[in-house]
């Protein structure tokens, strides 16, 4: 009986220590996120003092100088977009690992990233490959919207194929191997498009692969003063 009590107490102590570590890690990450967020508003081509950044965020002053305009229209939208994108990527990774019941599941291993790359390659590089490149011209669809739609469509198709296979194969490891096979097959098609494209379009496709938040602009004064 005493042995069982000792085991229960040891498990309770271990659980309490684990929860304390999790809370400490969460607090540390929140503090780190706050510091990095402020640094993203301070640092740049033009250095802005931390005090001035805090005043703009809190709406203490109504002086619309160059620093306030840079923070509200350029840096704050980019920082918010980057922060939300990182959180969305983490949640998506968790959902994907939960769905496939495998901690190794990620967009690269399942071919989702390759599918998105193929969709963009068909739009950016494939002026003569299929109807994707010519689709947006007569309808007046903006280039950015068309590229985003192509990336979503390509990744959704590949993910749908992987999900269809996963319903028939109970082994998660085999599903990951098939996802890698789909990814390599799609990457081969992208390689063919890259080899037959012009240098200008190849540069555009490479810039999409690098990624950028420079397009996140707008007036964030309403958000910063709430």
N, C-alpha and C positions, 0 to 999 in steps of 0.2 A: 504493500500500500504506500509506503514511504517512497519507494522507487518511482511509482507512478506520479506522486506529487512532485518529486524532484524533476521528472521529465516535463510535467506541465509547466512548472515554474521556469525551467530553462527555455522552453518554447515561447513562453510569454515574454521573457527577457529578450530573446532573439528577435521576436516580432517587434517589440518596442524599439530596439536598436535599429532595425531595418526601417521602421517608419520615421524615426528621427533623422536617419541619413537621407531618406527620400525628401523630407521637408527641407533639410539643409541644402540639398542639391537643387531643389526647386527655387528656394530663395536666392541661392547663388546665381542661378540661370536668369532669374528675373532682374537681379542687379546688373548682371553682365549685359543683358539685352538693353536695359535703360542706358547704360554707359555707351554701348555701341551706337544706339539710336541718336544720342546727343552728339557723339563724334561725327556721325554722318551728316548732321546739320552744321557742325562747326567747320569741319575740314572740307577742302575743295580747292578749286582754282583761286577762290577768294576766301581768306580766313576770316571767320566771324567770331567775336568773343562769346564765351559761354553765357555770360550774363545777358548779352543782347539776345541770344537765342532763347533763353528762358523767358525774357520779357515779351518776345514776339509770341511764343507759345501760350503764355498766360494772358496775353492781351493787355499788359500793364500800360503800355504806351500806344498812342495812336499815330505816332510818327511813321509815315510811310517812306522810309529812306531806302537806299539800294539794298541794304542788308535784309530788311523786312520783305522786300519784293523777291529777293533770291530765295529766302527761306520758304515763303508761302507758295510761290509759283513753281519752284524748281526742286529744291531739296526735300521739302516735306512730302510732296506726292511721291517722289522716288523712294524715300525711306519707308513710307507706309506700304507702298507696293512691294518692295523687297521683303519687308517683314511679313506681310500677308502671304506672299508667294512661298517663303520658307516654311511658314506654318502649314500651308496647304500641302506642300510636298511631304512634310512629316506625317500628316494625317493620311494622305494617300498611300504612303508606304506602309503605314500600320494597317490600313484596310486591306491592302493587297496581301500582306503577310497573313492576315487573319483569314482572308478568303481562300487562299491556297494552303493554309495550315502549314506554312513553311517559313522560318525566319530568313531564309536566303532569297525569297521572292522579291524582286525589284523590277522596275521598268526595263532595265537593260537585260536582265536574265530572261525575261518573258517576251522580249522582242517588241515591247510597246514603244520604246524610244526609236527603234529602227522603223516602225510603222509610221510614226510622226515624221521622221526624216524623209521617208519615201513620199508622203503626201506633199510636203513642202518642196521636195525635189521635182515632183511632177508639175507644180505650179511655177516655180522659179526657173527651173532648168528646162522643162519640157515644153518649149514653144511649139514643137512639132510632134510631141508624144501624147496622143490621145486628145480628149476634149477638155482636159482640166485647165490648160493654159488659156485656151480661147473662151472658156466659159464666162470668166469675169469681165471680158472686154465689152461684149454687146449689152450686158446687163448693167454696166456701170458700177460694179462692185468694187469697193476700195481694196487696194493691194493688201493692206494689213489684215483686213477682215477675211479676205480670201485665203491668205496664208494661214491664219489661225484656224479657219474652218478645215483647210486641207490637213493640217497637223492633227486636229481632233478626229477627222474621218479616218486617216491612216492608222492612228493608234487604236481607235475603236475597232476597226476591222481586224487587226492583229490580235487584240485582246479578246474579241469575240471568238476567233478561231481557237485560241488557247483555252478559253472557257468551255467551248464545245468539246474539245478533246479531253479536258479535265473531268467532264461528267462521265466519260467512258473508261477512264484510267484512274483507279483509286490511289495509285502510288504518286505522292507529290514530287518525288525526285524525278520520275519519268516525265511528269508534266514540265518541270523546269528544263529538262534536256530537250523536250520538244519545243519549248519556248525559245531556247537558244538556236535550235534549227530554223525556226521561223525567222528569227532575227537575222541569222546569217544569210538566209535566202533573200530577205528584203534588202539587206545591205548590198548583196550582189547586184540587184536591180539598180540601186542608187549609184553604185560604182559605174555601171554602164551609162547612166544618165550623166554622171560627172565627166566621163571620158568623151562624151559627144557634145558637151556644152561649150559655150563661148566663155572666154575669161571674165567678161563683165558679169554674166549671170552666175558664174562659179563663185565670184567674189561676194555677190549678194547672198548666195546660199551659205557660204562660209560665215558671213556676218550673222545670219540667223542662228547658226550653230553655236556661235560664241555667246549670244544672248546679251541683252542690254535693257536697262530701265530708263534710257534717255527719252523714250517716248512718253513717260509718265509725267505729264505737265498739267497745269491748271491752277485755278485759284483755290488754295486751301485755307484761306483766311477764316471762312466760316467754321471749319473743323478746329482750327487752332484756337479760336476764341470761345469754344464751348466748354 
